[in-house]
Amino acid sequence: MLTLPPSVRIHLAVEPVNLRMSFRGLSGLVRQRLQEDPLSGHLFCWLNRRRTMMKILFHDRTGYCIFYKRLSRGSFQLPSVPEGATQVRLDAGELALILEGIDLNSARRRLRHRRQYAG
């Protein structure tokens, strides 16, 4: 399970990208496509066209880090995406479920109190 502080936001890009890109290319996509600051410390997730590979880019105050996962079988299942959206905001639990291969559309979320953060 991922343990991230609540201040860290997780952005999942809806459009697939060429995952041969590395730090410079992905940070450029964060600025251009997602209109975000790649140095913010937030996580930016990208999938390939077949959704069999995912890269997560983040900056940890000393430099960029990339987490890269390639599935042996199957594909990553995206949560429901609003019409025209370029990205979906996730929480750490949702990202962990996606990385484990669980379809969020068929999973049920129990009702809980959820603090709304500004920003």
TIDRENGU-670563 format. One line per field, with one value per atom (N, C-alpha, C, O): atom name; x, y, z; residue number from 1. Coordinates in steps of 0.001 Angstrom, whole numbers, plus 500000, padded with zeros to 6 digits. Example, Ala and Ser with C-alpha at 12.3 -4.5 7.8 and 13.67 -1.06 7.14 Angstrom:
name = c(N,CA,C,O,N,CA,C,O)
px = c(513190,512300,513200,514236,512850,513670,512900,513409)
py = c(494310,495500,496700,496681,497750,498940,500030,501138)
pz = c(507800,507800,507800,508465,507080,507140,507870,508039)
resi = c(1,1,1,1,2,2,2,2)
***
This chain:
name = c(N,CA,C,O,N,CA,C,O,N,CA,C,O,N,CA,C,O,N,CA,C,O,N,CA,C,O,N,CA,C,O,N,CA,C,O,N,CA,C,O,N,CA,C,O,N,CA,C,O,N,CA,C,O,N,CA,C,O,N,CA,C,O,N,CA,C,O,N,CA,C,O,N,CA,C,O,N,CA,C,O,N,CA,C,O,N,CA,C,O,N,CA,C,O,N,CA,C,O,N,CA,C,O,N,CA,C,O,N,CA,C,O,N,CA,C,O,N,CA,C,O,N,CA,C,O,N,CA,C,O,N,CA,C,O,N,CA,C,O,N,CA,C,O,N,CA,C,O,N,CA,C,O,N,CA,C,O,N,CA,C,O,N,CA,C,O,N,CA,C,O,N,CA,C,O,N,CA,C,O,N,CA,C,O,N,CA,C,O,N,CA,C,O,N,CA,C,O,N,CA,C,O,N,CA,C,O,N,CA,C,O,N,CA,C,O,N,CA,C,O,N,CA,C,O,N,CA,C,O,N,CA,C,O,N,CA,C,O,N,CA,C,O,N,CA,C,O,N,CA,C,O,N,CA,C,O,N,CA,C,O,N,CA,C,O,N,CA,C,O,N,CA,C,O,N,CA,C,O,N,CA,C,O,N,CA,C,O,N,CA,C,O,N,CA,C,O,N,CA,C,O,N,CA,C,O,N,CA,C,O,N,CA,C,O,N,CA,C,O,N,CA,C,O,N,CA,C,O,N,CA,C,O,N,CA,C,O,N,CA,C,O,N,CA,C,O,N,CA,C,O,N,CA,C,O,N,CA,C,O,N,CA,C,O,N,CA,C,O,N,CA,C,O,N,CA,C,O,N,CA,C,O,N,CA,C,O,N,CA,C,O,N,CA,C,O,N,CA,C,O,N,CA,C,O,N,CA,C,O,N,CA,C,O,N,CA,C,O,N,CA,C,O,N,CA,C,O,N,CA,C,O,N,CA,C,O,N,CA,C,O,N,CA,C,O,N,CA,C,O,N,CA,C,O,N,CA,C,O,N,CA,C,O,N,CA,C,O,N,CA,C,O,N,CA,C,O,N,CA,C,O,N,CA,C,O,N,CA,C,O,N,CA,C,O,N,CA,C,O,N,CA,C,O,N,CA,C,O,N,CA,C,O,N,CA,C,O,N,CA,C,O,N,CA,C,O,N,CA,C,O,N,CA,C,O)
px = c(500835,500000,500878,501896,500480,501216,500865,499698,501862,501617,502137,503341,501219,501546,500830,499720,501444,500737,499539,499554,498504,497313,497583,496770,498699,499015,499480,499484,499870,500330,499118,498318,499012,497933,498460,499644,497556,497917,497097,495867,497796,497162,497393,498537,496329,496421,496020,494877,496958,496673,495762,495964,494766,493795,494345,494149,495029,495581,496827,497685,496942,498150,499363,499226,500542,501786,502789,502634,503808,504916,505802,506451,505837,506566,508066,508767,508572,510015,510578,511791,509684,510125,510671,510265,511606,512177,511837,510794,512699,512422,512052,511033,512856,512647,511352,510587,511112,509901,508631,507659,508639,507453,507196,506044,508256,508039,507504,506722,507913,507344,505869,505087,505476,504055,503237,502080,503834,503122,502798,501684,503776,503551,502565,501660,502739,501938,500524,499549,500415,499094,498285,497075,498963,498225,498189,497459,498977,499026,499386,498805,500339,500779,502279,502969,502778,504203,504819,504461,505736,506326,507214,507547,507604,508450,507634,508194,506326,505418,505490,505048,506035,506052,504852,504768,503922,502761,503143,504164,502329,502586,501819,500647,502492,501893,502022,503129,500885,500839,500498,499622,501211,501027,500901,501565,500053,499866,500209,500133,500588,500769,499404,498404,499368,498105,497371,496149,498095,497456,497178,496573,497613,497442,498074,497543,499207,499950,501151,501780,501476,502613,502210,501401,502800,502538,503849,504684,504010,505123,504543,503555,505173,504774,505979,507043,505810,506877,506591,505458,507619,507495,508857,509892,508842,510068,510134,509170,511257,511362,512271,512900,512352,513167,514645,515379,515110,516509,516634,517719,515545,515566,514312,513477,514203,513057,513209,514319,512086,512026,510973,509956,511215,510235,509991,510924,508728,508290,507704,506876,508116,507704,507200,507895,505986,505437,504913,504202,505283,504796,504093,504674,502848,502075,502472,502733,502517,502790,501584,501714,500394,499146,498114,498198,497152,496061,496454,497505,495597,495844,495352,494523,495884,495437,494032,493751,493163,491792,491670,491976,491222,491048,489737,488767,489693,488410,487560,488048,486302,485443,486008,486423,486012,486616,485520,484764,485422,484436,484725,485877,483686,483805,484722,484536,485708,486609,487734,488506,487852,488892,490244,490318,491306,492656,493346,494354,492791,493378,492297,491211,492621,491739,492550,493699,491953,492618,492289,491133,493312,493167,493638,494362,493220,493848,494801,494800,495600,496626,496016,496601,494854,494202,493770,493930,493222,492807,494010,493943,495107,496308,496832,497238,496827,497284,496415,496930,495102,494208,494465,494463,494686,494987,496284,496355,497309,498592,498472,499242,497513,497282,496385,496190,495836,495015,493544,492826,493074,491665,490899,491330,489766,488927,488127,487297,488367,487682,486208,485417,485826,484415,483544,482362,484121,483332,483496,482727,484491,484699,483710,483340,483290,482356,483112,483937,482819,483423,482399,481266,482802,481941,481877,482848,480758,480572,481463,481438,482251,483157,483200,482870,483618,483883,485177,486179,485162,486340,486588,485758,487706,488040,488320,489053,487742,487970,489138,489125,490126,491298,491194,490778,491559,491569,492766,493842,492565,493713,493578,494483)
py = c(498824,500000,501237,501289,502226,503481,504325,504434,504908,505824,507189,507443,508047,509402,510370,510086,511505,512488,513045,513065,513497,514016,515254,515604,515913,517105,516761,517630,515510,515094,514720,513858,515392,515091,514124,514127,513300,512322,512630,512635,512890,513237,512091,511716,511539,510494,511102,511525,511147,511693,510737,509523,511289,510474,510041,508900,510950,510647,509777,510056,508726,507885,508643,509553,508258,508878,507792,506624,508205,507333,507233,508211,506092,505950,505765,505452,505951,505986,507304,507458,508257,509539,509323,508415,510192,510118,511392,512001,511788,512895,514186,514804,514584,515853,515850,516813,514773,514690,514654,515342,513846,513753,515044,515442,515702,516962,518024,518881,517978,518886,518622,519559,517344,517002,517466,517860,517419,517913,519388,519827,520154,521594,521858,522681,521162,521440,520874,521613,519592,518936,519094,519317,518975,519004,520383,520600,521318,522683,522694,523452,521858,521745,521969,521972,522156,522338,520990,520420,520466,519161,519172,518107,520349,520450,520548,520773,520384,520578,519467,519660,518317,517181,516269,515230,516643,515796,514687,514784,513640,512508,512693,513071,512421,512539,511189,510707,510585,509213,509235,509977,508408,508312,506854,505996,506563,505207,505180,506200,504000,503840,503560,503420,503481,503320,502031,502041,500936,499660,499524,498541,500501,500530,499314,498791,498882,497791,498296,497539,499584,500187,501530,502262,501839,503111,503674,502953,504986,505709,506766,507424,506917,507941,508839,508372,510122,511107,511952,512384,512189,513131,513715,513155,514841,515527,515510,515894,515070,514911,515951,515653,517127,518251,518112,519095,516926,516774,516395,516492,515968,515585,514822,514496,514546,513796,512303,511773,511650,510194,509651,510299,508469,507792,506403,505647,506090,504731,504179,504838,502985,502417,501006,500184,500725,499381,498886,499595,497641,496966,495699,494874,495543,494360,493159,493297,491994,490766,490340,489858,490532,490199,491257,491905,491432,492365,493810,494099,494712,496137,496900,496413,498111,498978,499478,499861,499474,499937,501350,501605,502260,503644,503831,503121,504770,505118,505858,506195,506113,506842,508244,508912,508668,509939,510874,510509,512067,513029,513416,513418,513736,514117,515326,516338,515224,516330,516540,517487,515695,515860,515409,514449,516099,515712,514898,514237,514951,514226,513865,514445,512901,512470,512554,512114,513118,513167,511889,511471,511274,510034,510262,511217,509375,509351,508148,507330,508050,507008,505609,504706,505420,504118,503719,502565,504669,504386,504036,503108,504777,504472,503080,502336,502724,501388,500299,499272,500519,499543,499417,498312,500545,500512,499748,498923,500014,499320,497823,497033,497430,496008,495347,494132,496125,495560,495456,494701,496183,496134,497204,498355,496820,497732,498595,498079,499908,500808,500981,501326,500745,500893,499803,500027,498618,497538,497465,496786,498160,498172,499130,500140,498821,499682,500430,499861,501707,502531,502686,503104,502349,502519,503996,504729,504424,505809,506141,505437,507205,507647,509161,509833,509670,511103,511373,510694,512351,512662,514160,514947,514554,515965,516553,515966,517695,518390,519350,520206,519213,520066,521135,520855,522325,523413,523244,522819,523578,523547,522645,522530)
pz = c(500000,500000,500000,500690,499227,499189,500403,500779,501000,502111,501706,501708,501365,500955,501881,502331,502173,502991,502221,500991,502929,502244,501395,500539,501619,500834,499417,498545,499176,497849,496997,497360,495861,494916,493863,493527,493354,492330,491089,491128,489979,488710,487732,487474,487194,486175,484842,484667,483900,482571,481814,481839,481145,480422,479062,478643,478381,477064,477195,478032,476381,476442,475900,475083,476364,475903,475527,475884,474804,474463,475708,476079,476343,477597,477413,478375,476195,476014,476524,476664,476801,477361,478759,479484,479109,480446,481207,480969,482106,483017,482289,482600,481344,480651,479841,479884,479108,478295,479127,478817,480192,481044,481813,481981,482283,482993,482040,482451,480777,479773,479549,479384,479542,479391,480593,480445,481775,482967,482784,483073,482303,482088,480948,481088,479820,478630,478709,478571,478927,478874,480154,480109,481302,482570,483211,484178,482677,483209,484695,485473,485084,486475,486552,485533,487763,488010,488377,489408,487562,487880,489121,489642,489605,490795,492077,493150,491980,493119,494163,495296,493803,494723,494556,495210,493689,493421,492440,491760,492367,491484,490187,490196,489060,487736,487048,486809,486732,486204,484718,484273,483965,482521,482131,482712,481151,480626,479145,478460,478657,477221,476582,477285,475261,474530,474920,475068,475085,475435,476924,477351,477723,479183,479870,480850,479340,479964,480739,481478,480576,481263,481852,481283,483021,483680,484205,484752,484024,484627,485542,485215,486693,487656,487883,488290,487621,487779,489005,489217,489816,490919,491242,490880,491924,492324,493843,494506,494406,495862,496519,497534,495981,496463,496135,496233,495748,495349,493882,493309,493271,491865,491486,492329,490200,489682,489985,490031,490188,490362,489418,489170,488896,488046,488610,488881,488778,489112,487826,487197,487422,486143,486384,486982,485918,486085,484749,484038,484422,483219,483661,484367,483250,483626,482777,481582,483387,482651,481825,480700,482422,481725,482060,483103,481189,481442,481206,480633,481653,481474,482699,483468,482859,483937,483610,482474,484596,484409,484958,486123,484112,484524,485269,485001,486195,486814,485787,484708,486109,485172,484969,485916,483707,483322,482823,481923,483391,482898,481444,481012,480710,479299,479144,479820,478259,477967,478965,478816,479971,480980,480433,479665,480825,480429,481510,481257,482728,483850,484859,484874,485691,486769,488056,488101,489096,490396,491152,491210,491728,492482,493908,494190,494804,496122,496149,495230,497193,497260,497203,496605,497816,497792,496391,495996,495637,494266,493390,492584,493547,492771,493117,492224,494384,494787,494156,493716,494111,493494,492000,491460,491330,489899,489658,488748,490465,490297,490563,490017,491396,491674,490638,490679,489708,488643,488970,488314,489955,490339,489570,489501,488995,488227,489189,489938,489179,490102,489776,490655,488522,488150,488761,489022,488993,489583,491102,491783,491621,493079,493722,493124,494920,495650,496728,497443,496832,497884,498991,498753,500191,501360,501722,501535,502230,502617,503803,504814,503691,504740,504754,503777,505895,505953,505214,505439,504341,503565,503630,503175,504184,504322,502946,502150,502675,501419,501581,502465,500745,500794,499726,498602,500058,499092,498165,498587,496916,496014,494940,494112)
resi = c(1,1,1,1,2,2,2,2,3,3,3,3,4,4,4,4,5,5,5,5,6,6,6,6,7,7,7,7,8,8,8,8,9,9,9,9,10,10,10,10,11,11,11,11,12,12,12,12,13,13,13,13,14,14,14,14,15,15,15,15,16,16,16,16,17,17,17,17,18,18,18,18,19,19,19,19,20,20,20,20,21,21,21,21,22,22,22,22,23,23,23,23,24,24,24,24,25,25,25,25,26,26,26,26,27,27,27,27,28,28,28,28,29,29,29,29,30,30,30,30,31,31,31,31,32,32,32,32,33,33,33,33,34,34,34,34,35,35,35,35,36,36,36,36,37,37,37,37,38,38,38,38,39,39,39,39,40,40,40,40,41,41,41,41,42,42,42,42,43,43,43,43,44,44,44,44,45,45,45,45,46,46,46,46,47,47,47,47,48,48,48,48,49,49,49,49,50,50,50,50,51,51,51,51,52,52,52,52,53,53,53,53,54,54,54,54,55,55,55,55,56,56,56,56,57,57,57,57,58,58,58,58,59,59,59,59,60,60,60,60,61,61,61,61,62,62,62,62,63,63,63,63,64,64,64,64,65,65,65,65,66,66,66,66,67,67,67,67,68,68,68,68,69,69,69,69,70,70,70,70,71,71,71,71,72,72,72,72,73,73,73,73,74,74,74,74,75,75,75,75,76,76,76,76,77,77,77,77,78,78,78,78,79,79,79,79,80,80,80,80,81,81,81,81,82,82,82,82,83,83,83,83,84,84,84,84,85,85,85,85,86,86,86,86,87,87,87,87,88,88,88,88,89,89,89,89,90,90,90,90,91,91,91,91,92,92,92,92,93,93,93,93,94,94,94,94,95,95,95,95,96,96,96,96,97,97,97,97,98,98,98,98,99,99,99,99,100,100,100,100,101,101,101,101,102,102,102,102,103,103,103,103,104,104,104,104,105,105,105,105,106,106,106,106,107,107,107,107,108,108,108,108,109,109,109,109,110,110,110,110,111,111,111,111,112,112,112,112,113,113,113,113,114,114,114,114,115,115,115,115,116,116,116,116,117,117,117,117,118,118,118,118,119,119,119,119)
***
